Amino acid sequence: MRYYIYHIKGKKIGCSSNPEFRVKQQKSNYFEILEEHTDIFKASEREIQLQKEYGYKVDCVPYYQSVENWQKKKRNGHSTPNETIIESLDGKFKKIYISLSEGCRALDLDKGNAHKVAINVYSQTKGYMVTYTKNL
């Protein structure tokens, strides 16, 4: 498998095996591939190094660990298409919630509005961007 470190200029640096999908989830169209790796641990390390180098928010959970967590949930039958990423528009907060309901409760968001952000009806709600995960 190949892992790509992508750059959405002015917004973030991320890592994904499917960067086109991830960038669309993050409501962007334009990005560049900075690096390509076959080792998930090296890609995870470089993503964090590049986030620091470019002055972006640094992920608290390395990419490989996010993938492991997602795969473990999937194997245990707990993964649903409603896993949700809620990120503040200022880029200072990012978390994956098991469900939209859980994220909305934690952040005091209206579930209907948050869902409309996730399906691209609204661009944000209370300063948050919401996306549903299908593959990390």
GUDRENSE-258145 format. One record per residue (C-alpha): x, y, z; chain; residue in three letters. Coordinates in Angstrom, 2 decimals, padded with zeros to 5 digits. Layout:
! residues N
{u=X&v=Y&w=Z&mol=A&type=ALA}
...
This chain:
! residues 136
{u=000.00&v=000.00&w=000.00&mol=A&type=MET}
{u=001.09&v=003.55&w=-000.67&mol=A&type=ARG}
{u=000.69&v=006.43&w=001.77&mol=A&type=TYR}
{u=000.66&v=010.00&w=000.53&mol=A&type=TYR}
{u=001.47&v=013.11&w=002.49&mol=A&type=ILE}
{u=-000.64&v=015.88&w=001.01&mol=A&type=TYR}
{u=-000.68&v=019.64&w=001.50&mol=A&type=HIS}
{u=-003.75&v=021.83&w=001.35&mol=A&type=ILE}
{u=-002.05&v=025.22&w=001.12&mol=A&type=LYS}
{u=-002.92&v=027.51&w=003.99&mol=A&type=GLY}
{u=-004.86&v=024.79&w=005.79&mol=A&type=LYS}
{u=-003.02&v=021.59&w=006.66&mol=A&type=LYS}
{u=-000.71&v=018.72&w=005.90&mol=A&type=ILE}
{u=-002.24&v=015.26&w=006.12&mol=A&type=GLY}
{u=-001.53&v=011.63&w=005.32&mol=A&type=CYS}
{u=-003.80&v=009.18&w=003.52&mol=A&type=SER}
{u=-003.80&v=006.17&w=001.24&mol=A&type=SER}
{u=-006.56&v=007.99&w=-000.68&mol=A&type=ASN}
{u=-005.70&v=011.70&w=-000.65&mol=A&type=PRO}
{u=-008.31&v=012.72&w=-003.25&mol=A&type=GLU}
{u=-011.07&v=011.33&w=-001.01&mol=A&type=PHE}
{u=-009.63&v=012.89&w=002.17&mol=A&type=ARG}
{u=-009.21&v=016.31&w=000.56&mol=A&type=VAL}
{u=-012.84&v=016.25&w=-000.65&mol=A&type=LYS}
{u=-013.94&v=015.29&w=002.89&mol=A&type=GLN}
{u=-012.16&v=018.40&w=004.09&mol=A&type=GLN}
{u=-014.08&v=020.58&w=001.62&mol=A&type=LYS}
{u=-011.05&v=021.35&w=-000.53&mol=A&type=SER}
{u=-010.30&v=020.74&w=-004.18&mol=A&type=ASN}
{u=-006.70&v=021.86&w=-004.49&mol=A&type=TYR}
{u=-003.79&v=020.05&w=-002.91&mol=A&type=PHE}
{u=-000.30&v=018.87&w=-003.68&mol=A&type=GLU}
{u=001.40&v=015.58&w=-002.86&mol=A&type=ILE}
{u=004.57&v=016.29&w=-000.88&mol=A&type=LEU}
{u=005.76&v=012.72&w=-000.39&mol=A&type=GLU}
{u=004.84&v=009.11&w=-001.09&mol=A&type=GLU}
{u=005.77&v=006.19&w=001.20&mol=A&type=HIS}
{u=005.22&v=002.46&w=001.38&mol=A&type=THR}
{u=005.92&v=002.31&w=005.14&mol=A&type=ASP}
{u=003.01&v=003.62&w=007.22&mol=A&type=ILE}
{u=005.28&v=004.37&w=010.20&mol=A&type=PHE}
{u=007.70&v=006.44&w=008.12&mol=A&type=LYS}
{u=004.76&v=008.27&w=006.50&mol=A&type=ALA}
{u=003.29&v=009.00&w=009.95&mol=A&type=SER}
{u=006.60&v=010.34&w=011.20&mol=A&type=GLU}
{u=007.14&v=012.53&w=008.14&mol=A&type=ARG}
{u=003.59&v=013.91&w=008.30&mol=A&type=GLU}
{u=004.26&v=015.22&w=011.81&mol=A&type=ILE}
{u=007.70&v=016.57&w=010.84&mol=A&type=GLN}
{u=006.21&v=018.43&w=007.87&mol=A&type=LEU}
{u=003.31&v=019.79&w=009.94&mol=A&type=GLN}
{u=005.88&v=021.31&w=012.29&mol=A&type=LYS}
{u=008.11&v=022.52&w=009.44&mol=A&type=GLU}
{u=005.23&v=024.27&w=007.65&mol=A&type=TYR}
{u=003.81&v=025.71&w=010.89&mol=A&type=GLY}
{u=000.50&v=023.82&w=010.86&mol=A&type=TYR}
{u=-001.33&v=022.21&w=013.75&mol=A&type=LYS}
{u=000.39&v=018.93&w=014.65&mol=A&type=VAL}
{u=-001.82&v=015.84&w=014.89&mol=A&type=ASP}
{u=-002.09&v=014.43&w=018.42&mol=A&type=CYS}
{u=-002.58&v=010.89&w=017.09&mol=A&type=VAL}
{u=-000.12&v=009.67&w=014.44&mol=A&type=PRO}
{u=-001.63&v=008.48&w=011.16&mol=A&type=TYR}
{u=-000.67&v=004.82&w=011.70&mol=A&type=TYR}
{u=-002.45&v=004.81&w=015.06&mol=A&type=GLN}
{u=-005.61&v=006.35&w=013.57&mol=A&type=SER}
{u=-005.62&v=003.62&w=010.92&mol=A&type=VAL}
{u=-005.03&v=000.90&w=013.55&mol=A&type=GLU}
{u=-007.88&v=002.24&w=015.69&mol=A&type=ASN}
{u=-010.22&v=002.37&w=012.70&mol=A&type=TRP}
{u=-009.27&v=-001.17&w=011.59&mol=A&type=GLN}
{u=-009.72&v=-002.52&w=015.13&mol=A&type=LYS}
{u=-013.21&v=-001.03&w=015.34&mol=A&type=LYS}
{u=-014.02&v=-002.47&w=011.93&mol=A&type=LYS}
{u=-012.80&v=-005.97&w=012.92&mol=A&type=ARG}
{u=-014.84&v=-005.82&w=016.11&mol=A&type=ASN}
{u=-017.95&v=-004.80&w=014.23&mol=A&type=GLY}
{u=-018.04&v=-001.33&w=015.79&mol=A&type=HIS}
{u=-017.14&v=000.73&w=012.75&mol=A&type=SER}
{u=-020.00&v=002.53&w=011.07&mol=A&type=THR}
{u=-020.16&v=004.99&w=008.21&mol=A&type=PRO}
{u=-021.23&v=007.54&w=010.81&mol=A&type=ASN}
{u=-017.81&v=007.90&w=012.40&mol=A&type=GLU}
{u=-017.37&v=011.64&w=012.35&mol=A&type=THR}
{u=-014.49&v=014.09&w=012.21&mol=A&type=ILE}
{u=-015.30&v=017.46&w=013.75&mol=A&type=ILE}
{u=-012.68&v=020.15&w=013.20&mol=A&type=GLU}
{u=-012.74&v=023.81&w=014.15&mol=A&type=SER}
{u=-012.31&v=026.20&w=011.25&mol=A&type=LEU}
{u=-009.27&v=027.73&w=012.95&mol=A&type=ASP}
{u=-007.57&v=024.32&w=012.70&mol=A&type=GLY}
{u=-006.86&v=024.04&w=016.44&mol=A&type=LYS}
{u=-009.15&v=021.08&w=017.16&mol=A&type=PHE}
{u=-009.61&v=017.79&w=015.42&mol=A&type=LYS}
{u=-011.18&v=014.65&w=016.78&mol=A&type=LYS}
{u=-012.81&v=011.53&w=015.41&mol=A&type=ILE}
{u=-016.04&v=010.66&w=017.18&mol=A&type=TYR}
{u=-017.70&v=007.25&w=017.02&mol=A&type=ILE}
{u=-020.93&v=008.91&w=015.95&mol=A&type=SER}
{u=-022.33&v=012.26&w=014.95&mol=A&type=LEU}
{u=-024.48&v=012.22&w=018.10&mol=A&type=SER}
{u=-021.44&v=011.78&w=020.34&mol=A&type=GLU}
{u=-019.59&v=014.67&w=018.67&mol=A&type=GLY}
{u=-022.61&v=016.96&w=018.83&mol=A&type=CYS}
{u=-023.12&v=016.21&w=022.53&mol=A&type=ARG}
{u=-019.45&v=016.85&w=023.31&mol=A&type=ALA}
{u=-019.38&v=020.17&w=021.45&mol=A&type=LEU}
{u=-022.97&v=021.31&w=022.04&mol=A&type=ASP}
{u=-023.83&v=021.28&w=018.33&mol=A&type=LEU}
{u=-027.22&v=020.82&w=016.72&mol=A&type=ASP}
{u=-027.19&v=017.35&w=015.14&mol=A&type=LYS}
{u=-029.30&v=018.40&w=012.16&mol=A&type=GLY}
{u=-027.03&v=021.33&w=011.34&mol=A&type=ASN}
{u=-023.90&v=019.20&w=011.81&mol=A&type=ALA}
{u=-025.29&v=016.57&w=009.43&mol=A&type=HIS}
{u=-026.01&v=019.28&w=006.84&mol=A&type=LYS}
{u=-022.37&v=020.39&w=007.07&mol=A&type=VAL}
{u=-021.22&v=016.78&w=006.55&mol=A&type=ALA}
{u=-023.33&v=016.41&w=003.40&mol=A&type=ILE}
{u=-022.29&v=019.83&w=002.07&mol=A&type=ASN}
{u=-025.60&v=021.66&w=002.53&mol=A&type=VAL}
{u=-023.95&v=024.06&w=005.02&mol=A&type=TYR}
{u=-020.27&v=025.00&w=005.05&mol=A&type=SER}
{u=-019.97&v=025.07&w=008.86&mol=A&type=GLN}
{u=-021.90&v=025.12&w=012.11&mol=A&type=THR}
{u=-020.84&v=027.18&w=015.12&mol=A&type=LYS}
{u=-017.33&v=027.40&w=013.66&mol=A&type=GLY}
{u=-016.94&v=023.65&w=013.07&mol=A&type=TYR}
{u=-016.51&v=021.61&w=009.91&mol=A&type=MET}
{u=-017.98&v=018.09&w=010.01&mol=A&type=VAL}
{u=-017.16&v=015.10&w=007.82&mol=A&type=THR}
{u=-018.15&v=011.44&w=007.92&mol=A&type=TYR}
{u=-015.32&v=008.93&w=007.58&mol=A&type=THR}
{u=-015.48&v=005.87&w=005.38&mol=A&type=LYS}
{u=-011.77&v=005.16&w=005.06&mol=A&type=ASN}
{u=-008.90&v=007.00&w=006.66&mol=A&type=LEU}
